[in-house]
Amino acid sequence: MDQESLWAQGAQQWQQMWGGGWAQALQTLQPTGTSAAPGQKLPEIRFSGDKLQALQQEYVQEAGKLWKQALQGAPQAPEGDKRFAGDGWAANPMAAYTAAAYLLSTRTLMGLADAVETDAKTRARIRFAVEQWIAAMAPSNFLAFNAEAQKKALDTQGESIAQGMANLLHDLRQGHVSMTDERLFEVGRNVATTEGAVVYENELFQLIEYKPLTAKVFEKPFLMVPPCINKFYILDLQPGNSLIRYAVEQGHRTFVVSWRNPDESLAKKTWDDYVQHGAIEAIEVVRKISGAPQINALGFCVGGTILGNALAVLAARGQDVVASATFLTTLLDFTDTGILDVFIDEAFVQFREMQMADGGLLRGQELASTFSFLRPNDLVWNYVVGNYLKGETPPPFDLLYWNSDSTNLPGPFYAWYLRNMYLENNLVKPGRLTVCGEKIDLGQVRLPVYIYGSREDHIVPIKAAYASTQVLPGKKRFVMGASGHIAGVINPPAKGKRSHWIRADGKLPATLDAWLDGATEHPGSWWTDWSDWLRSHAGKQVTAPKAYGKGAQFKAIEPAPGRYVKQKS
């Protein structure tokens, strides 16, 4: 049989397999959270006939080209995918064919997921499940197919395989995949090193006051509320990229909430506890220490959501104690929650409530794994290949060390947050929520606010960050930065990296797209713009304090960063 006949027969077999099997297989995929709650029907899944036919034709054509290349002994390694960029893939015809066939199947499966005719949420879940499956099945993830790992094993006479097994055993013991060489970092020694002291603590948080770096400070102190799902030192990684140190250098008397990593003793703590005995208590302590009637506050991610709730509670109580607020990559309006929406429905929330609404802990490693699998190739399989197949030690990187330093959450806090924020979006409904005994309404939070969103953020989509401009009634400034949820925020001016966008006329139309029509790109960090804005709300300058805290009631307990941040999950 000649090569042309072989190709025709092979292409026919590929078409039969594709047309009969894969479409049926995709219909059976049920991503996490798609099970029906009692009384609910599972969504119907159908395929667009026209799209399916076009996919079949395109697949057969591309498979035929690949088949011909294979028969001629000259399959080409795919370009543009870093998983297959090494010389080993191009030099090994079988590896090149495997990679090309995988990418063809990947394109086809994603096209098939997009051809599903169903509701938008089910389509998003199917797409997410397919993305997870194809990321896991990449030939680069398996030693039998990874030409680069095989070459390294030969070059090192098997040493890379032995080291890979040692790395695997190490990660199994520590309970997570190593993203960096964690031995090279220590909280308080080379991360979280800005000088300060713990001046107050309760069972939920420690309050850190930082040593002034200027002779005078602004009369209104500055409080940062970081997310409780991570450690606070994302804001204080190294001196050169520390937002905390930057604020101190600008002359602000700076305080930061360091959340405790919950254990069983905190397993019954609620959302109200974190608002009242966390954010509100921190605000009051900072006021008492400084003697200032008002402070400025900042909330980052979930810390911003907690701060927003706290401000609404204070407004309901008639307490005008916060002069301005900054919200960094924060969800207040949960209409658009991005990729995380694939996990959230009534059945999933009911399941979590059944598990832990009355007590329990959501383990930090579960949270960390969930966020990692939102970007599986970059944050999971990349390290599986490097650590285990190639026996490499990942390079030191402070941000990834922080990312691996996970925190637990109290079950009641988590269950309430899921239902009232992610599922029902109750925060933007005036009077719908009762928090700390008060009916809250963001429409009563009339203080000036600075709202920052990151353009490529997959945790708080940029449109969701912008949505806060439409629910807060006070004077507002919105800035968009480049990059993602963390890298967009931690972008010091000295680095000269990335860009940010500002609208000079200050208008905040109903949609982000309309805002962008009048926005101008500026090179570099958004920090300088924010610093200018915060200075305008900080009051006059006074002599910097010579000691931490105030008197016997708020004396220094221990040096920063304190004990709480060092507690492991």
C-alpha positions as CSV (number, residue, x, y, z in Angstrom):
1,M,0.0,0.0,0.0
2,D,1.5,3.4,-1.0
3,Q,1.8,6.4,1.4
4,E,-1.2,8.2,-0.1
5,S,-3.4,5.2,0.6
6,L,-2.0,4.8,4.1
7,W,-2.7,8.5,4.7
8,A,-6.3,8.2,3.4
9,Q,-7.0,5.1,5.5
10,G,-5.5,6.8,8.6
11,A,-7.4,10.0,8.2
12,Q,-10.7,8.0,7.9
13,Q,-9.9,6.2,11.1
14,W,-9.1,9.5,12.9
15,Q,-12.4,11.0,11.6
16,Q,-14.4,8.0,12.8
17,M,-12.8,8.2,16.3
18,W,-13.4,11.9,16.5
19,G,-16.9,12.0,15.2
20,G,-18.1,9.1,17.4
21,G,-16.2,9.2,20.6
22,W,-15.0,12.6,21.7
23,A,-18.4,14.4,21.4
24,Q,-20.0,11.8,23.6
25,A,-17.1,12.0,26.0
26,L,-17.5,15.7,26.4
27,Q,-21.2,15.4,27.2
28,T,-20.3,13.3,30.2
29,L,-17.9,15.9,31.7
30,Q,-19.3,17.3,35.0
31,P,-16.9,20.0,36.4
32,T,-16.9,20.7,40.2
33,G,-20.1,22.2,41.2
34,T,-22.4,21.1,38.4
35,S,-24.3,18.6,40.4
36,A,-27.9,19.7,40.9
37,A,-29.3,20.8,44.2
38,P,-32.5,19.0,45.4
39,G,-35.3,19.9,43.1
40,Q,-33.0,21.2,40.4
41,K,-32.4,19.6,36.9
42,L,-29.0,19.2,35.4
43,P,-28.5,21.5,32.4
44,E,-29.1,20.1,29.0
45,I,-26.1,19.9,26.7
46,R,-26.3,19.9,22.9
47,F,-23.9,20.7,20.1
48,S,-24.2,23.1,17.2
49,G,-24.3,20.9,14.1
50,D,-22.7,23.5,11.9
51,K,-19.8,24.1,14.4
52,L,-19.4,20.4,14.9
53,Q,-19.1,19.7,11.2
54,A,-16.6,22.5,10.7
55,L,-14.5,21.2,13.6
56,Q,-14.6,17.7,12.1
57,Q,-13.5,18.9,8.7
58,E,-10.7,21.1,10.1
59,Y,-9.5,18.3,12.3
60,V,-9.3,15.8,9.5
61,Q,-7.4,18.2,7.3
62,E,-4.9,19.0,10.0
63,A,-4.6,15.4,11.0
64,G,-3.9,14.5,7.4
65,K,-1.1,17.0,7.2
66,L,0.4,15.7,10.4
67,W,0.0,12.1,9.2
68,K,1.9,12.9,6.0
69,Q,4.7,14.6,7.9
70,A,5.0,11.5,10.1
71,L,5.1,9.1,7.1
72,Q,7.8,11.3,5.5
73,G,9.8,11.1,8.8
74,A,9.8,14.9,9.2
75,P,7.2,16.0,11.7
76,Q,7.8,19.6,12.9
77,A,8.0,20.6,16.5
78,P,5.2,23.1,17.3
79,E,6.2,26.7,17.8
80,G,5.0,29.2,20.3
81,D,4.4,26.8,23.3
82,K,7.1,27.0,25.9
83,R,6.3,23.4,27.0
84,F,7.8,22.1,23.7
85,A,10.4,24.8,23.1
86,G,13.5,22.9,24.0
87,D,15.9,21.4,21.5
88,G,15.0,17.9,22.6
89,W,11.5,18.2,21.0
90,A,12.8,19.4,17.7
91,A,15.6,16.8,17.5
92,N,13.3,13.9,18.2
93,P,10.8,13.1,15.4
94,M,8.5,11.0,17.7
95,A,8.5,13.7,20.4
96,A,7.7,16.4,17.7
97,Y,4.9,14.3,16.4
98,T,3.5,13.7,19.9
99,A,3.5,17.4,20.7
100,A,1.9,18.4,17.4
101,A,-0.8,15.8,17.8
102,Y,-1.5,16.9,21.3
103,L,-1.9,20.5,20.3
104,L,-4.2,19.6,17.5
105,S,-6.4,17.6,19.9
106,T,-6.3,20.5,22.3
107,R,-7.5,23.0,19.7
108,T,-10.2,20.6,18.6
109,L,-11.4,19.9,22.1
110,M,-11.6,23.6,23.0
111,G,-13.5,24.2,19.8
112,L,-15.9,21.4,20.8
113,A,-16.3,23.0,24.2
114,D,-17.2,26.3,22.6
115,A,-19.7,24.5,20.3
116,V,-21.8,23.4,23.2
117,E,-25.3,24.9,23.2
118,T,-26.3,25.4,26.8
119,D,-26.5,28.2,29.3
120,A,-23.4,30.4,29.7
121,K,-22.4,29.1,33.1
122,T,-22.6,25.5,32.0
123,R,-20.5,26.3,28.9
124,A,-17.9,28.0,31.1
125,R,-17.8,25.0,33.4
126,I,-17.3,22.6,30.5
127,R,-14.6,24.8,29.1
128,F,-12.9,24.9,32.5
129,A,-13.0,21.1,32.8
130,V,-11.6,20.6,29.3
131,E,-8.8,23.1,30.0
132,Q,-7.9,21.2,33.2
133,W,-7.9,17.8,31.4
134,I,-5.8,18.9,28.4
135,A,-3.3,20.7,30.7
136,A,-2.9,17.5,32.7
137,M,-2.6,15.3,29.6
138,A,0.2,17.2,27.9
139,P,3.0,14.8,26.8
140,S,5.5,17.2,28.5
141,N,4.1,16.0,31.9
142,F,5.2,12.4,31.3
143,L,8.8,11.1,31.3
144,A,7.9,8.6,28.6
145,F,7.1,11.5,26.2
146,N,9.2,14.4,27.5
147,A,12.2,14.5,25.2
148,E,13.9,17.2,27.2
149,A,13.6,15.2,30.5
150,Q,14.9,12.1,28.7
151,K,17.9,14.0,27.3
152,K,18.7,15.4,30.7
153,A,18.5,11.9,32.3
154,L,21.0,10.6,29.7
155,D,23.3,13.6,30.1
156,T,23.3,13.2,33.9
157,Q,23.5,9.4,33.8
158,G,20.2,9.2,35.7
159,E,21.1,11.7,38.4
160,S,18.2,14.0,37.3
161,I,15.7,11.1,37.8
162,A,17.1,10.4,41.3
163,Q,16.9,14.0,42.2
164,G,13.4,14.2,40.8
165,M,12.3,11.4,43.0
166,A,13.9,13.1,46.0
167,N,12.0,16.3,45.1
168,L,8.8,14.4,44.9
169,L,9.2,12.8,48.3
170,H,10.1,16.2,49.8
171,D,6.9,17.7,48.3
172,L,4.8,14.8,49.5
173,R,6.0,15.4,53.0
174,Q,5.4,19.1,52.9
175,G,2.0,18.7,51.3
176,H,2.4,21.0,48.3
177,V,4.3,21.3,45.1
178,S,7.4,23.5,45.5
179,M,7.3,26.6,43.4
180,T,10.5,28.1,44.8
181,D,13.3,27.0,47.0
182,E,11.5,27.7,50.3
183,R,14.7,27.0,52.3
184,L,16.1,30.3,51.2
185,F,13.3,32.4,52.8
186,E,12.3,33.2,56.4
187,V,9.6,35.5,57.5
188,G,11.2,38.4,59.4
189,R,14.7,37.7,58.1
190,N,14.6,38.3,54.3
191,V,10.8,38.8,53.8
192,A,8.5,41.0,55.9
193,T,11.5,43.0,57.2
194,T,10.2,46.6,57.4
195,E,11.0,47.7,61.0
196,G,8.1,47.9,63.4
197,A,6.4,46.4,66.4
198,V,3.2,44.7,67.3
199,V,1.2,47.2,69.5
200,Y,-2.1,45.3,69.9
201,E,-3.4,41.8,69.5
202,N,-6.6,39.9,70.0
203,E,-7.5,36.3,69.0
204,L,-8.0,37.3,65.3
205,F,-5.2,39.7,64.5
206,Q,-2.1,41.5,65.5
207,L,-1.8,45.2,64.8
208,I,1.7,46.2,63.6
209,E,2.9,49.8,63.8
210,Y,5.9,50.7,61.6
211,K,8.8,52.9,62.5
212,P,8.7,56.3,60.8
213,L,11.3,57.0,58.2
214,T,10.6,60.7,58.0
215,A,11.0,63.4,60.7
216,K,7.4,64.4,60.2
217,V,4.3,62.3,59.5
218,F,0.8,63.1,58.4
219,E,-1.7,63.7,61.3
220,K,-4.1,61.1,59.9
221,P,-2.6,57.6,60.4
222,F,-2.9,55.0,57.7
223,L,-4.2,51.5,58.2
224,M,-3.8,48.6,55.8
225,V,-6.3,45.6,55.9
226,P,-4.8,42.7,53.8
227,P,-6.7,39.6,52.8
228,C,-7.2,37.0,55.5
229,I,-6.8,34.2,52.9
230,N,-3.1,35.0,52.6
231,K,-0.3,36.4,54.8
232,F,0.0,40.2,55.0
233,Y,3.6,40.3,53.9
234,I,2.6,40.3,50.2
235,L,2.7,44.0,51.0
236,D,6.2,43.7,52.5
237,L,8.2,41.2,50.5
238,Q,11.5,43.0,50.1
239,P,12.5,46.6,50.8
240,G,12.5,47.3,47.1
241,N,9.0,46.1,46.4
242,S,7.2,46.8,49.7
243,L,4.1,48.8,49.6
244,I,4.2,49.1,53.4
245,R,7.7,50.6,53.3
246,Y,6.7,52.9,50.4
247,A,3.8,54.3,52.5
248,V,6.2,54.8,55.5
249,E,8.7,56.6,53.2
250,Q,5.9,58.9,52.0
251,G,5.4,60.1,55.6
252,H,2.4,58.1,56.7
253,R,2.2,56.7,60.2
254,T,1.5,53.2,59.0
255,F,-0.3,50.3,60.7
256,V,-1.1,46.9,59.2
257,V,-3.5,44.1,60.3
258,S,-1.7,40.7,60.5
259,W,-4.4,38.1,60.6
260,R,-4.0,35.0,62.7
261,N,-3.8,31.7,60.8
262,P,-6.9,30.0,62.3
263,D,-6.7,26.8,64.1
264,E,-9.5,24.8,65.8
265,S,-9.8,27.4,68.5
266,L,-11.2,29.8,65.8
267,A,-13.3,27.2,63.9
268,K,-16.6,29.0,64.8
269,K,-15.6,32.5,63.9
270,T,-18.0,34.3,61.6
271,W,-17.9,37.1,59.0
272,D,-19.2,39.5,61.7
273,D,-16.3,38.6,63.9
274,Y,-13.8,39.6,61.2
275,V,-15.6,42.8,60.5
276,Q,-16.3,43.9,64.2
277,H,-13.3,42.4,66.0
278,G,-11.0,42.7,63.0
279,A,-11.4,45.7,60.8
280,I,-13.5,47.9,63.1
281,E,-11.4,47.1,66.1
282,A,-8.2,47.9,64.2
283,I,-9.6,51.2,63.1
284,E,-10.5,52.1,66.7
285,V,-7.1,51.1,68.1
286,V,-5.3,53.1,65.5
287,R,-7.4,56.1,66.4
288,K,-6.7,55.7,70.1
289,I,-2.9,55.3,69.6
290,S,-2.6,58.3,67.3
291,G,-5.2,60.5,69.0
292,A,-6.6,61.4,65.5
293,P,-10.4,61.6,65.1
294,Q,-10.1,60.1,61.6
295,I,-7.7,57.7,59.8
296,N,-7.1,56.6,56.2
297,A,-7.6,53.0,55.4
298,L,-6.7,50.5,52.6
299,G,-8.2,47.1,51.8
300,F,-6.6,44.6,49.5
301,C,-8.7,41.7,47.8
302,V,-10.9,40.1,50.5
303,G,-9.4,42.6,53.0
304,G,-11.1,45.3,50.8
305,T,-14.4,43.4,51.0
306,I,-14.1,43.2,54.8
307,L,-13.2,46.9,54.9
308,G,-16.2,47.8,52.7
309,N,-18.5,45.9,55.1
310,A,-16.8,47.7,58.1
311,L,-17.3,51.1,56.5
312,A,-21.0,50.3,55.9
313,V,-21.4,49.2,59.5
314,L,-19.8,52.4,60.8
315,A,-22.0,54.5,58.5
316,A,-25.1,52.8,59.8
317,R,-23.9,53.7,63.3
318,G,-23.3,57.3,62.3
319,Q,-19.5,57.0,63.0
320,D,-17.5,59.2,60.7
321,V,-14.0,57.9,61.6
322,V,-12.4,57.0,58.3
323,A,-11.4,60.0,56.1
324,S,-10.7,58.0,52.9
325,A,-10.5,54.4,51.7
326,T,-8.4,52.7,49.1
327,F,-9.6,49.4,47.5
328,L,-7.0,47.3,45.7
329,T,-8.4,44.5,43.4
330,T,-11.5,44.3,45.6
331,L,-14.9,42.8,44.9
332,L,-17.8,44.8,46.3
333,D,-20.2,44.0,43.4
334,F,-20.0,40.3,42.8
335,T,-21.9,40.3,39.5
336,D,-18.7,39.3,37.6
337,T,-16.5,36.9,39.6
338,G,-14.5,35.6,36.6
339,I,-13.3,32.0,36.5
340,L,-14.2,31.4,40.1
341,D,-17.9,31.5,39.1
342,V,-17.5,27.9,37.7
343,F,-17.4,26.7,41.3
344,I,-20.3,28.6,42.7
345,D,-24.0,27.5,42.6
346,E,-26.7,26.7,45.1
347,A,-25.6,23.0,45.3
348,F,-22.0,23.9,46.0
349,V,-22.9,26.5,48.6
350,Q,-25.3,24.2,50.3
351,F,-22.6,21.5,50.5
352,R,-20.1,23.9,52.1
353,E,-22.8,25.1,54.5
354,M,-23.5,21.5,55.5
355,Q,-19.8,20.9,56.0
356,M,-18.8,24.0,58.0
357,A,-21.5,26.6,58.6
358,D,-21.6,25.7,62.3
359,G,-17.9,25.2,62.7
360,G,-14.8,23.8,61.1
361,L,-11.8,25.0,59.0
362,L,-11.3,25.4,55.3
363,R,-7.7,24.2,55.0
364,G,-5.2,26.6,53.5
365,Q,-3.8,24.0,51.1
366,E,-7.3,23.5,49.6
367,L,-7.5,27.2,48.9
368,A,-4.0,27.3,47.5
369,S,-4.6,24.4,45.2
370,T,-7.8,25.9,43.9
371,F,-6.0,29.2,43.0
372,S,-3.1,27.3,41.4
373,F,-5.4,25.3,39.2
374,L,-6.9,28.4,37.8
375,R,-3.6,28.7,35.9
376,P,-2.6,25.0,35.8
377,N,0.2,25.1,33.2
378,D,2.0,28.0,34.9
379,L,1.4,27.1,38.6
380,V,1.1,23.3,38.6
381,W,2.4,21.3,35.7
382,N,5.4,23.6,35.1
383,Y,6.7,22.7,38.5
384,V,5.8,19.0,38.1
385,V,8.0,18.8,35.0
386,G,10.9,20.8,36.4
387,N,10.9,19.4,40.0
388,Y,10.2,15.7,39.3
389,L,10.9,14.9,35.6
390,K,14.1,17.0,35.3
391,G,15.2,17.0,38.9
392,E,15.6,20.8,39.1
393,T,15.3,23.0,42.1
394,P,13.0,26.0,41.3
395,P,14.8,29.3,41.6
396,P,14.3,31.6,44.6
397,F,11.3,33.9,44.2
398,D,9.8,35.8,47.2
399,L,6.3,36.1,45.7
400,L,6.1,32.4,45.1
401,Y,7.3,31.7,48.6
402,W,4.5,33.8,49.9
403,N,2.1,32.1,47.6
404,S,3.0,28.7,49.2
405,D,2.6,30.1,52.8
406,S,-1.1,29.2,53.0
407,T,-3.7,30.1,55.6
408,N,-6.9,28.5,56.9
409,L,-10.3,30.0,57.1
410,P,-13.0,29.5,59.7
411,G,-15.9,27.5,58.2
412,P,-18.7,29.8,59.3
413,F,-16.9,32.8,57.8
414,Y,-16.3,31.0,54.6
415,A,-19.8,29.6,54.2
416,W,-21.4,33.0,54.9
417,Y,-19.0,34.7,52.4
418,L,-19.8,32.2,49.7
419,R,-23.6,32.6,50.0
420,N,-23.9,36.3,50.6
421,M,-21.2,37.6,48.3
422,Y,-20.4,35.1,45.5
423,L,-23.8,33.4,45.2
424,E,-26.4,36.1,46.1
425,N,-24.4,39.4,45.7
426,N,-26.2,40.8,48.7
427,L,-23.6,43.5,49.5
428,V,-24.8,45.8,46.7
429,K,-28.5,45.4,47.8
430,P,-29.3,48.2,50.2
431,G,-30.6,46.8,53.6
432,R,-30.4,43.2,52.5
433,L,-27.5,42.3,54.8
434,T,-27.3,42.6,58.6
435,V,-23.7,42.7,59.6
436,C,-22.6,43.3,63.3
437,G,-26.3,44.0,64.1
438,E,-26.7,46.7,61.5
439,K,-28.6,46.8,58.2
440,I,-25.9,48.0,55.9
441,D,-26.0,50.0,52.7
442,L,-22.9,50.9,50.6
443,G,-24.9,53.9,49.5
444,Q,-24.2,55.4,52.9
445,V,-20.4,55.1,52.6
446,R,-19.8,58.6,51.3
447,L,-16.1,59.1,52.0
448,P,-13.7,59.6,49.1
449,V,-12.2,56.4,47.7
450,Y,-9.4,55.3,45.4
451,I,-10.2,52.2,43.4
452,Y,-7.5,50.2,41.7
453,G,-8.0,47.2,39.3
454,S,-5.5,45.0,37.4
455,R,-6.2,44.6,33.7
456,E,-5.3,40.8,33.5
457,D,-6.6,39.9,37.0
458,H,-8.2,36.4,37.0
459,I,-9.4,36.6,40.6
460,V,-11.0,40.1,40.6
461,P,-11.7,40.7,36.9
462,I,-11.1,44.3,35.9
463,K,-14.7,45.0,35.1
464,A,-15.6,43.7,38.6
465,A,-13.1,46.1,40.1
466,Y,-14.5,49.0,38.1
467,A,-18.0,48.1,39.3
468,S,-17.2,49.5,42.7
469,T,-17.3,53.0,41.2
470,Q,-21.0,52.5,40.5
471,V,-22.0,51.4,44.1
472,L,-20.0,53.9,46.2
473,P,-21.5,57.4,46.2
474,G,-18.5,59.5,47.4
475,K,-15.8,61.2,45.4
476,K,-14.0,58.5,43.5
477,R,-10.8,58.0,41.5
478,F,-10.3,54.8,39.4
479,V,-7.0,53.6,38.1
480,M,-6.2,50.5,36.0
481,G,-2.8,48.8,36.1
482,A,-1.2,46.3,33.8
483,S,-0.7,42.6,34.7
484,G,-2.6,40.5,37.2
485,H,-3.9,40.2,40.7
486,I,-0.6,40.4,42.5
487,A,2.0,41.6,40.0
488,G,-0.2,44.5,39.1
489,V,-0.5,45.6,42.7
490,I,3.2,45.0,43.7
491,N,4.7,47.3,41.2
492,P,7.1,49.8,42.8
493,P,8.0,53.0,40.9
494,A,11.8,52.3,41.0
495,K,11.3,49.2,38.8
496,G,9.9,51.3,36.0
497,K,7.7,48.4,34.9
498,R,4.3,48.1,33.3
499,S,1.8,50.9,32.8
500,H,-1.3,52.3,34.3
501,W,-4.3,54.1,32.9
502,I,-6.0,57.2,34.2
503,R,-8.9,59.3,33.0
504,A,-7.9,62.9,33.3
505,D,-11.5,64.3,33.3
506,G,-12.3,62.1,36.3
507,K,-15.6,60.8,34.8
508,L,-16.8,57.4,35.8
509,P,-19.4,56.2,33.2
510,A,-21.5,53.1,33.7
511,T,-19.1,50.6,32.1
512,L,-15.4,50.0,32.0
513,D,-15.4,50.1,28.2
514,A,-16.8,53.6,28.3
515,W,-14.2,54.6,30.8
516,L,-11.4,53.2,28.7
517,D,-12.5,55.4,25.7
518,G,-11.4,58.4,27.7
519,A,-8.4,56.9,29.6
520,T,-4.8,57.6,28.9
521,E,-1.9,55.2,29.4
522,H,1.0,56.2,31.6
523,P,4.2,54.3,31.8
524,G,5.3,52.8,35.1
525,S,3.7,52.3,38.5
526,W,0.4,53.6,39.7
527,W,1.9,54.0,43.2
528,T,2.9,57.6,42.7
529,D,-0.6,58.6,41.6
530,W,-2.1,56.9,44.6
531,S,0.5,58.5,46.9
532,D,-0.5,62.0,45.6
533,W,-4.1,61.2,46.2
534,L,-3.6,59.8,49.7
535,R,-1.5,62.8,50.7
536,S,-4.5,65.1,49.8
537,H,-6.6,63.3,52.5
538,A,-3.9,62.9,55.2
539,G,-4.0,66.3,56.8
540,K,-1.1,68.4,58.1
541,Q,2.3,67.1,59.0
542,V,3.3,66.6,62.7
543,T,6.4,65.5,64.4
544,A,6.9,61.7,64.0
545,P,6.4,59.7,67.2
546,K,9.5,58.5,69.0
547,A,8.0,55.3,70.3
548,Y,5.6,52.6,69.2
549,G,2.0,52.5,70.5
550,K,0.8,54.7,73.3
551,G,1.3,54.3,77.1
552,A,0.8,51.1,79.0
553,Q,-2.4,50.2,77.1
554,F,-0.8,49.9,73.7
555,K,2.9,49.2,74.3
556,A,5.1,47.2,72.0
557,I,4.5,43.5,72.4
558,E,7.1,42.1,70.1
559,P,9.1,43.2,67.0
560,A,7.4,43.1,63.6
561,P,6.4,40.9,61.8
562,G,5.0,39.2,65.0
563,R,4.0,35.7,65.9
564,Y,0.7,35.4,64.0
565,V,2.2,35.7,60.5
566,K,4.7,32.8,61.3
567,Q,1.9,30.3,62.1
568,K,1.7,27.5,59.5
569,S,-1.5,25.9,58.3
